[in-house]
Amino acid sequence: MASRLERHEATYRSLKAELDEIGFISPGSLVVRETSCGKPGCRCQGDPPQRHGPYFQWSRTREGRTESRRLGEREAELYREWIDNRRHLERILAEMERVSESAGEILLRRARSGGQ
């Protein structure tokens, strides 16, 4: 059991080290939109239509309300990175929970058997 516990501890330390590499995070999602304006004779009404855009939009929900922000291309790149960082953080935390649960079972068995 000691070697399994040591492996769990090593995995956990590795996951903690990954946390140090994560930059800023952001919740929400980023969408890219192309639109039609509806003006007669506009290129977006042609055949085939040439829509306006791309337009970047970030959205999130806070306290039950949706917040949205229109972004420029560079801002959208930053949000894309921050959203990816958050997803990576969530994956690391889920793995830390899984490893902790496995290690916890080993430690609980040891405690029940008198610490051996």
FENCOR-V165971 format. One record per residue. OMEGA is omega in whole degrees, -180 to 180 (NA if undefined). NEAR is the number of other ideal C-beta (glycine too) atoms within 10 Angstrom. D_CENTER is the distance of its C-alpha to the mean C-alpha in whole Angstrom. Layout:
BEGIN
omega=OMEGA near=NEAR d_center=D_CENTER
omega=OMEGA near=NEAR d_center=D_CENTER
END
This chain:
BEGIN
omega=-178 near=12 d_center=34
omega=-178 near=8 d_center=34
omega=176 near=7 d_center=33
omega=179 near=12 d_center=30
omega=178 near=15 d_center=29
omega=177 near=11 d_center=29
omega=177 near=13 d_center=27
omega=180 near=20 d_center=24
omega=179 near=12 d_center=25
omega=178 near=11 d_center=24
omega=-180 near=16 d_center=21
omega=178 near=16 d_center=20
omega=178 near=10 d_center=21
omega=178 near=12 d_center=19
omega=177 near=17 d_center=16
omega=179 near=11 d_center=17
omega=177 near=9 d_center=18
omega=179 near=15 d_center=14
omega=180 near=12 d_center=13
omega=-176 near=6 d_center=16
omega=-176 near=9 d_center=14
omega=177 near=14 d_center=11
omega=-180 near=10 d_center=12
omega=-179 near=10 d_center=11
omega=176 near=15 d_center=8
omega=171 near=17 d_center=8
omega=172 near=13 d_center=7
omega=-179 near=18 d_center=9
omega=180 near=12 d_center=9
omega=177 near=20 d_center=12
omega=176 near=12 d_center=15
omega=-177 near=12 d_center=18
omega=169 near=12 d_center=21
omega=-171 near=12 d_center=25
omega=171 near=11 d_center=27
omega=-176 near=14 d_center=31
omega=180 near=10 d_center=33
omega=179 near=8 d_center=36
omega=178 near=9 d_center=39
omega=178 near=5 d_center=42
omega=179 near=6 d_center=42
omega=-180 near=14 d_center=39
omega=-180 near=13 d_center=37
omega=178 near=15 d_center=34
omega=-176 near=14 d_center=37
omega=179 near=9 d_center=39
omega=3 near=5 d_center=39
omega=-179 near=6 d_center=37
omega=174 near=12 d_center=35
omega=-173 near=12 d_center=33
omega=177 near=16 d_center=30
omega=177 near=14 d_center=29
omega=9 near=11 d_center=26
omega=174 near=12 d_center=23
omega=-178 near=16 d_center=22
omega=-180 near=20 d_center=18
omega=175 near=16 d_center=17
omega=179 near=22 d_center=14
omega=174 near=13 d_center=14
omega=176 near=15 d_center=13
omega=177 near=11 d_center=15
omega=179 near=9 d_center=16
omega=176 near=5 d_center=19
omega=-179 near=5 d_center=20
omega=178 near=7 d_center=20
omega=173 near=9 d_center=18
omega=177 near=12 d_center=18
omega=179 near=11 d_center=18
omega=173 near=13 d_center=18
omega=-174 near=11 d_center=20
omega=168 near=18 d_center=19
omega=-176 near=10 d_center=21
omega=-180 near=10 d_center=20
omega=177 near=8 d_center=19
omega=179 near=14 d_center=17
omega=177 near=19 d_center=15
omega=178 near=13 d_center=14
omega=179 near=16 d_center=13
omega=178 near=20 d_center=11
omega=178 near=15 d_center=9
omega=-178 near=14 d_center=9
omega=178 near=19 d_center=8
omega=176 near=18 d_center=5
omega=178 near=15 d_center=5
omega=179 near=16 d_center=5
omega=179 near=16 d_center=3
omega=178 near=11 d_center=2
omega=177 near=16 d_center=5
omega=-179 near=14 d_center=6
omega=177 near=11 d_center=6
omega=179 near=12 d_center=8
omega=-179 near=17 d_center=10
omega=178 near=12 d_center=11
omega=179 near=10 d_center=12
omega=177 near=15 d_center=14
omega=177 near=16 d_center=16
omega=-180 near=10 d_center=17
omega=180 near=13 d_center=18
omega=180 near=18 d_center=20
omega=179 near=14 d_center=21
omega=179 near=10 d_center=23
omega=179 near=16 d_center=25
omega=179 near=18 d_center=26
omega=178 near=11 d_center=27
omega=178 near=14 d_center=29
omega=-178 near=14 d_center=31
omega=178 near=15 d_center=31
omega=177 near=10 d_center=33
omega=178 near=11 d_center=35
omega=-178 near=14 d_center=36
omega=180 near=10 d_center=37
omega=-177 near=8 d_center=39
omega=176 near=9 d_center=41
omega=174 near=6 d_center=42
omega=-178 near=7 d_center=40
omega=NA near=7 d_center=41
END
